[in-house]
Amino acid sequence: MLAIMERWEAVPDLHTVNTAKFLLLIIAKAGLDTLFLYSFNKAWSRSFLGLCGLSITVMDWVMVLAMASVWFFGAERLSVSPCFLLAHASATYGALPLPVMCLGILDYCLDDTAIGRRRPKCKLLRNAVLMLVVWIQGGVHSAGSASSELIEYHYSAQGMFLLCTLQETPGITFVLTLLYSAAFLAMLPFRSRLFQWVTEADRLSEQREAEENKTSDLFILKPTKGQMCEKDFAQRPDRPRPPMWFSLTLAFGVTWMPYLTLSVVCLLCDLTLPGYIVVNNMWLECIHSAMTGVVFWANSETTGPYSHLPENTCTWRAYWHLSRGTRPQQLPLTSTEKEKPLLCVANEQRCGIRSLNSYTTKLLGPFLLKNIHNFK
């Protein structure tokens, strides 16, 4: 694609430079990425894609600083033109999607292996090294393919444009179109019940949050893989339930269908954007949610709703309960039992204490673990 950097008109004598407009656009993009990272990707250190979101935000502000310097001091003084920055930025960002998605899938595949169970600092270091390699290959691609030469285009005898060549990101367009098509086609056979299921899932999510707040000061022993607490859920077979694959697809679609629809509309209207705009935290979080949903579905029979996946924008656990026809239910506590630990015993050898406070944990933890069989 071609971006208009400058414009000349002989009558009237007019010279327009668009560097400030590009700077404002980049500032807006960096601000939105920062806001999105702060709101939806607080646990960025837990996954490779989360670290990618942080690196994209940092590089956005680096680009803002570089463009602001060129605009303030002038291209002649710095020997760097705005076209040079925009062309290399679009090429660098455009080279990120494929390796980021491949390494993100690899990160999820290694999560349940010995390599993935290493200490958080080791995992963070590994992801940081991989992220650095991704940016380096983006820089190498930019050095070999980006062109910063201005193109003169005379649109009339009295007017001329100076154009800069920017690279697009067809890979992102293809992935977003594929996700939109898959979600849309999956919803067609169940379209008459979508509203009912979404409403019930929202109710389950609100109920779960309310019960978590009530039990935030209690001991909860976490079930292990393949072993669910029978008293945690109450069966509700009175209503038709969606299959698990569609329930999780619905969780993804409810969150990301507006964004995917907008992307497809821009594609149909032939509205193209350069790589440094399209590669953002919203796109990355959409891909993150899609991968998380696939992993959650693959582990749904073994871990149930207790899968320890990085935080994202989709409420997977609520839609898991929707598919199984269950709802979160805590055991009732009497006035004399409210100060006692609330236990859910799934395995006598492997139980984990999740909350209360450190002082009570140190005092009661050893006693509870030694006498765990008395709480069956």
C-alpha positions in Angstrom: 0.0 0.0 0.0 1.0 3.6 -0.5 0.9 6.4 2.1 0.9 10.1 1.3 3.8 11.7 3.1 3.7 15.2 1.4 1.6 17.1 -1.1 2.4 20.1 -3.4 0.0 22.3 -5.3 1.2 25.1 -7.4 -2.1 27.0 -7.4 -2.6 27.9 -4.7 1.0 27.6 -3.4 0.4 24.8 -0.9 2.8 22.3 0.7 1.3 19.8 3.2 3.4 17.5 5.3 1.5 14.6 7.0 4.2 13.6 9.5 2.2 15.0 12.4 -0.9 13.0 11.4 1.1 9.8 11.3 2.5 10.6 14.7 -1.0 11.1 16.1 -2.1 7.8 14.6 0.8 5.9 16.2 0.2 7.6 19.6 -3.4 6.5 19.5 -2.5 3.0 18.6 0.2 2.9 21.4 -2.3 4.2 23.9 -5.0 1.7 23.0 -2.4 -1.2 23.2 -1.3 0.1 26.6 -4.9 0.3 27.9 -5.7 -3.2 26.5 -2.6 -4.7 28.1 -3.4 -3.2 31.4 -7.1 -4.2 31.3 -7.0 -7.7 29.9 -3.4 -9.0 30.0 -2.2 -8.5 33.6 -0.7 -11.9 33.8 1.6 -11.3 30.8 4.5 -13.2 32.3 2.7 -16.5 32.4 2.6 -17.2 28.6 4.5 -16.5 25.5 1.6 -14.6 23.9 1.3 -12.5 27.0 4.9 -11.5 26.7 4.3 -10.7 23.0 1.6 -8.2 24.1 4.1 -6.4 26.4 6.8 -6.3 23.7 4.3 -4.9 21.1 3.3 -2.2 23.6 7.0 -1.3 24.3 7.8 -1.2 20.6 4.8 1.0 19.9 6.1 3.7 22.3 9.6 3.3 20.9 8.1 4.1 17.5 6.2 7.1 19.0 9.5 8.4 20.4 11.3 8.0 17.0 8.5 9.7 15.0 8.2 12.5 17.5 11.9 13.1 17.3 11.8 13.3 13.5 8.8 15.6 13.5 10.3 17.9 16.1 13.9 18.1 15.0 13.4 17.5 11.3 14.4 14.8 8.9 17.4 16.9 7.6 19.0 17.2 11.1 18.5 13.5 12.1 19.2 12.1 8.6 16.2 9.8 9.1 13.0 10.3 7.1 9.4 9.6 8.3 9.1 7.2 5.4 12.1 5.2 6.5 10.5 4.7 10.0 7.1 3.8 8.7 8.3 1.5 6.0 10.6 -0.5 8.3 8.0 -0.5 11.0 5.3 -1.9 8.7 7.7 -4.6 7.5 8.9 -5.6 11.0 5.4 -5.8 12.4 4.2 -7.6 9.4 6.8 -10.4 9.9 5.6 -11.1 13.4 2.2 -13.0 13.1 3.3 -16.3 11.7 6.2 -17.0 14.2 4.2 -15.6 17.1 1.3 -18.0 16.4 3.6 -21.0 15.9 5.5 -20.3 19.1 2.3 -19.6 21.0 1.0 -23.0 20.0 4.3 -24.6 21.0 4.1 -22.8 24.4 0.7 -24.4 25.0 1.9 -27.8 23.9 4.9 -27.7 26.3 2.7 -26.5 29.2 2.0 -30.0 30.5 5.5 -31.4 29.9 8.6 -31.3 32.1 9.9 -28.3 30.1 6.7 -26.4 30.8 6.6 -27.2 34.5 9.9 -25.4 35.2 10.1 -22.5 37.6 8.3 -19.3 36.5 11.6 -17.4 36.2 13.0 -20.1 33.8 9.8 -20.0 31.8 9.9 -16.2 31.6 13.5 -16.3 30.5 12.7 -18.8 27.8 9.8 -16.8 26.5 11.9 -13.6 26.6 14.6 -15.2 24.5 12.1 -16.5 21.9 10.4 -13.1 21.8 13.8 -11.5 21.1 14.4 -14.0 18.3 11.0 -13.1 16.8 11.8 -9.4 16.8 15.3 -10.0 15.3 13.8 -12.0 12.4 11.3 -9.2 11.9 14.2 -6.7 11.7 16.1 -8.9 9.3 13.0 -9.2 7.1 12.6 -5.4 7.2 16.2 -4.8 6.2 15.8 -7.0 3.2 12.3 -6.0 2.0 11.4 -2.5 3.1 11.9 0.4 0.7 12.1 3.9 2.1 12.4 5.7 -1.2 9.7 8.3 -1.9 7.6 7.9 -5.0 6.5 11.0 -6.9 3.0 10.9 -8.3 1.7 13.8 -10.4 -2.1 13.7 -10.1 -2.4 16.9 -12.2 -0.3 19.4 -14.0 -0.2 21.6 -10.8 -0.2 18.9 -8.1 2.1 16.2 -6.9 2.1 13.6 -4.1 5.2 12.1 -2.4 4.2 8.5 -1.6 5.8 5.9 0.8 5.5 2.1 0.3 4.1 0.3 3.3 3.7 -3.4 3.7 0.4 -5.1 4.6 -0.2 -8.2 6.7 -2.3 -10.7 4.7 -1.6 -13.4 7.3 -3.7 -11.6 9.9 -6.5 -11.0 7.5 -6.6 -14.7 6.6 -6.6 -15.9 10.3 -9.3 -13.4 11.3 -11.5 -14.4 8.3 -11.0 -18.1 9.2 -12.0 -17.5 12.8 -15.0 -15.5 11.8 -16.2 -18.1 9.3 -15.7 -21.0 11.7 -17.6 -19.2 14.5 -20.4 -18.1 12.2 -21.0 -21.5 10.6 -20.8 -23.2 14.0 -23.6 -21.0 15.4 -26.0 -21.4 12.5 -27.4 -24.8 13.5 -28.1 -23.6 17.1 -29.2 -20.1 16.3 -32.6 -20.5 18.0 -31.1 -21.2 21.4 -28.1 -18.8 21.3 -29.8 -16.1 23.4 -31.0 -18.6 26.0 -27.6 -20.2 26.4 -25.7 -16.9 26.5 -28.1 -15.6 29.2 -27.7 -18.7 31.3 -23.9 -18.6 30.9 -23.8 -15.0 32.1 -25.9 -16.0 35.1 -23.5 -18.9 35.9 -20.5 -16.5 35.6 -22.1 -14.0 38.0 -23.0 -16.8 40.5 -19.5 -18.2 40.3 -18.0 -14.8 41.1 -20.4 -14.2 44.0 -19.5 -17.6 45.5 -15.8 -17.0 45.1 -16.1 -13.7 47.0 -18.0 -15.5 49.8 -15.3 -18.2 50.1 -12.3 -16.0 49.5 -11.3 -16.4 53.2 -11.7 -20.2 53.3 -9.4 -23.2 52.7 -10.2 -24.9 49.3 -8.4 -28.1 48.5 -8.1 -28.2 44.7 -9.1 -31.4 42.8 -6.5 -33.1 40.7 -6.9 -34.1 37.1 -9.7 -36.4 36.3 -11.2 -36.2 39.8 -14.0 -33.9 40.4 -15.7 -33.1 43.7 -19.2 -34.6 43.6 -20.6 -31.9 45.9 -19.2 -29.0 43.8 -21.9 -29.2 41.2 -25.6 -29.9 41.1 -26.9 -31.6 38.0 -29.6 -29.7 36.0 -30.7 -32.0 33.2 -34.1 -30.2 32.7 -32.9 -28.1 29.8 -31.2 -28.9 26.5 -27.4 -28.3 26.7 -25.0 -27.5 23.9 -22.1 -29.8 23.2 -18.8 -28.9 24.7 -17.1 -27.9 21.4 -20.0 -25.5 20.6 -20.2 -24.2 24.1 -16.6 -23.1 24.1 -17.0 -21.7 20.5 -19.9 -19.7 21.8 -17.7 -18.3 24.7 -15.2 -17.2 22.1 -17.8 -15.8 19.7 -19.7 -13.7 22.4 -16.4 -11.9 23.1 -14.8 -11.6 19.8 -17.5 -11.7 17.1 -17.8 -7.8 17.0 -14.1 -7.5 16.4 -14.0 -10.3 13.8 -17.1 -8.8 12.0 -15.4 -5.4 11.8 -12.2 -7.0 10.4 -14.2 -8.9 7.7 -16.2 -5.7 6.8 -12.9 -3.8 6.3 -11.7 -6.7 4.1 -14.8 -6.6 2.0 -14.6 -2.8 1.7 -10.9 -3.1 0.6 -9.8 -1.0 3.6 -6.1 -1.9 4.1 -3.9 -0.9 7.0 -0.1 -1.2 7.4 1.5 -3.8 9.6 2.3 -1.5 12.5 -1.4 -0.7 13.0 -2.9 -4.2 12.3 -0.5 -6.0 14.6 -1.9 -4.9 18.0 -2.8 -6.3 21.4 -6.5 -6.8 20.4 -5.5 -9.1 17.5 -3.0 -10.9 19.8 -5.6 -11.4 22.6 -8.1 -12.7 20.0 -5.5 -15.3 18.9 -4.7 -16.0 22.5 -8.4 -16.7 23.3 -8.7 -19.0 20.3 -5.7 -21.0 21.3 -6.8 -21.1 25.0 -10.3 -22.3 24.0 -8.8 -25.2 22.0 -6.6 -26.2 24.9 -9.5 -25.9 27.3 -11.7 -28.1 25.1 -8.9 -30.7 24.7 -8.5 -30.9 28.5 -12.2 -30.6 29.3 -12.5 -34.3 30.1 -9.5 -34.6 32.4 -9.3 -31.3 34.2 -12.8 -30.0 33.8 -13.2 -26.3 34.7 -10.0 -26.5 36.9 -7.6 -26.0 34.0 -4.8 -23.5 34.9 -4.6 -21.4 31.8 -3.5 -17.8 31.5 -6.1 -15.2 32.1 -8.0 -14.0 29.1 -11.2 -12.3 28.1 -13.4 -15.4 27.6 -15.3 -17.0 30.5 -14.5 -20.6 29.7 -15.5 -22.1 33.0 -19.0 -20.7 32.9 -19.6 -22.2 29.4 -18.1 -25.5 30.6 -20.8 -25.6 33.3 -23.4 -24.6 30.6 -22.4 -27.6 28.5 -22.4 -30.1 31.4 -25.7 -28.8 32.8 -24.1 -28.0 36.1 -23.8 -24.9 38.3 -21.2 -24.0 41.0 -22.6 -24.8 44.4 -20.8 -24.4 47.8 -21.7 -26.6 50.8 -24.0 -24.7 53.2 -22.2 -23.5 56.3 -23.9 -23.2 59.7 -23.0 -20.5 62.2 -20.7 -22.8 64.1 -18.9 -24.0 60.9 -18.2 -20.7 59.2 -14.8 -20.5 61.0 -13.9 -24.0 59.9 -12.1 -24.8 56.6 -14.3 -25.7 53.6 -12.8 -28.8 52.1 -13.3 -30.6 48.8 -11.3 -33.8 49.0 -10.4 -35.3 45.6 -7.2 -37.2 46.4 -5.8 -38.2 49.8 -2.2 -37.9 48.6 -2.3 -34.7 46.5 -4.2 -31.8 47.8 -3.3 -28.1 47.6 -4.3 -25.3 50.0 -5.2 -22.2 48.0 -6.1 -19.4 50.4 -6.9 -17.9 53.8 -3.8 -16.2 55.1 -0.2 -17.2 55.7 -0.5 -17.3 59.5 -3.5 -19.6 59.6 -2.0 -21.7 56.8 1.2 -22.3 58.8 -0.8 -23.3 61.9 -3.6 -25.5 60.5 -2.0 -26.7 57.3 0.1 -29.6 58.7 -2.8 -30.7 60.9 -5.3 -30.8 58.0 -2.9 -32.8 55.7 -2.2 -35.4 58.4 -5.9 -35.9 59.2 -7.3 -35.4 55.7 -9.1 -38.8 55.8 -11.3 -37.6 58.6 -13.0 -35.0 56.4 -14.3 -37.4 53.7 
